[in-house]
Amino acid sequence: MSIGQSLFAAALAGALALAVSPASSQTLRYANQGDLKSLDPYTLNESTTHAHLGHVYQGLTARDKDLKIIPALAESWETPEPTRWRFHLRKGVKFHNGDPFTADDVLFSADRVRKKGSNMQTRLAPDVKVVKVDDYTVDFILPSPNPILHSSWDVWYIMDKKWAEANNVVDPTPVAATTPSYASLHENGTGPFIIESHQPGVKTVFKANPNYWGKVEGNLKDIIFTPIASDATRVAALLSGEVDVIEPVPIQDISRVDSSPNAQVLKGPELRTIFIGFDQTRDELLYSNIKGKNPFKDARVREAFYKAIDIELIKTRVMRGLSTPSALMIAPELFALSKEFTRPKFDPDGAKKLLTEAGYPDGFEVTMDCPNDRYVNDAAICQAVVGMLARIGVKINLLAQPKAQYFAKVLKQGGYQTSFYLLGWTPSTMDSHNVLYDIMGCRDDAKSSRGEANLGGYCNKEFDAITDKVLVETDTAKRNQLIKQAYEIGMKDWAYIPLHQQALAWGVSKKVNLPQRADNLVMFHWATKKE
């Protein structure tokens, strides 16, 4: 080890020791490869952020350990007519500052989540009217029936209207904001934990809420979250007992952790699909040597990129067998007819021929945006793609960044500034409609939230028409056939390159009992820790 490396290691060790100072057995220390950028619950639609904020904020509904929808801030609900949902709110609930929770907070949150700057706009369509019946009853009036209206509301967290107005945070904090708002640095939820201190990039301390309205299964009094980007440092902290939980465990370290005396890896299937997308909107591609046109508007180019990627090599070399190659943009567990689809075969010669037919016999150059601290081996996957595309003459300039910078650039509030990118998606509704609408739907910034997470702007109006039918169809067999039709169109268009579903890998101290959910939300209110 060089002198420079020694100094760097010493600095990391010192920072970690400061962050994980001695605490009681009911203090859980948690480290993730990424940071918690903002405490504003509408800034970033990302599962790690939802998990952190789910300890302090709550939705009208929640999901249990098996992902079943259960009551939360709403005790019950019904549909008195097909286009009206009525929610009966829980009485006696207080926000962390003591303000009572009422229908006014639901109406305020419904407006705020749909405002410009929110990355959660698809949680509630702009044409849904929210009506206060009384202080503890709210109606949602729809233009047409929607049997899954509330299926993603477990992470639509309700905010305190009075607190937001008093602190000048009526509007959401955009993900691309360069100056933090009060809501970015402070919270006022109704959940089982209160954030005692928040230092972005350094440490966030959660304390049990002594006035919590519900019952908590776990026994934790404190949670100390420390972002540790370095895989080696994160694993070392777990094995030494300096932290109790890490996420994720690097694939190459799974056997090492499992063989240690004081920690283990919780493994399981994850519902997130990792995929690659293209800018199919601009007339001239950004970050490319091709001027005056956009190669990705040609389906032959998209097909060539698809066929140039060796997904089995990614599975064996990059993911070390801990991934399931996917033909669809959704995990097979979430779509009954997924087995009827087959992923196109790896065909670099055919890919080269397609590029030539499209007018790019010598390939071209383009930048690929990729997070380096969001998914399992994300930067390594992108680097593998760079090498594979080089074989067909395409030069990829890889821009791999921490997720805060990555999302600020590529999401809606960053202006979708990307040409070619890697992203992961877990449908918040656990249903295909979410993928068809949010990821694959035509982007319409002005009129609706459709396509809000469609970074590349893929658009097929026939596809959208089928998606609308999927939303209102109540017959399961008919609905599945409509979903199948939509996916068939997407595959024919070579709209995206689905890669795989990765496996969950949480490193957990043997002193900790922590249930694992397939949506990868690490929820510590269920956790127990023993001496």
C-alpha angles and dihedrals in degrees: 000000000000124000089253092052091048092053091047092051091048091051091050092049091050093050092048093048090052092049096048103044117168116289141164125284089259091062113095119201115206131186128191130182090237135055133243098242101181139014090207102109093212098052101084131020096210129128098231090052090046090052094051094046092042088075091062106023129050139197131220085262134028137195125239127220090282092048093252114150112250135172120276122153087356113064093198144343141198140182107237087181131009094260098040127073118188120202122196109208126221113255125221095032117139132193116238092265092053099259112141118246112237142155090276089068091053092051091047092049091048090056095042096049090056096047127107109276095038117118089196100066095123091065089080124021116235092238094058112106117215114206129187109225093177137326092291104029128073130181125207110203116199131197089225135007118286114183092187099046095128099036094104099036095100087086097036091098119204117234132204109258094201093049093047093050093046092052098042095246100121087125122062121254109248117231089236094053112131094197118056119234125220089261090053091061102030136044137204109182137144098239135119094265135052122208106238095183137359125195108172111229092010117054143330120200121204122195127195112261106240091198098049112148095217140054119268118211095201130071102221119134097180138020119197113196119196123178110225111181096182111089093207094050093046093052092044090053091053095046093048092050094243089123129027102207134026130183124228113017107210109249093238091056100049096097091045092054093044091053094051119103096231108037143042140189118248105212131185145135117290126211095216118110118210112211146162125236138191135215101250096164112065120081089219119039117237121233094016139115089229109096129195096018145048116238091198091067086072111083090210090064092049090048090050092053090048094051093045092063116090102210094181090057089051089050096049102034106028102027095030091223095309097116137073114221111232135211092190139051090245136061113262090237088067100050122051095206097048092111089067090070126079125197113240112253125259105262116165093171091052089046091054090049091051092052090052091050089051091055100261105104090154094041122230142246128259140157121247119208115213136165116232100197106036111073134027107286091343096157091044091053090052092048089053090051089051090057094045094051091047087066090065093046100264116133112209119197102205118216106187114178140165110276095254092062094036096054093042088058104041105034127086096270090052089054095252090278098182139101102187125008151164120233139164126218135190110185106240090211092049084233137107093241089073091057093043092049106034102033106024103027122107109272113244110172094179107045109028146000092250111131095011090144093038094111095177098045100237107180135185117159093202088056091051092050090055090047090056090052090050090057096058101032110107099180105094097210093048091044092053091051090052090050089049091053091052094050090048090056091049092051092047089052092047083228096165141359107238109201113180151303109260124217123250114249117179120171109219133180114241086237090066129076108201125170114223123221123201092231089066095238105148102213114186099185085083094049126105127193127198133197 
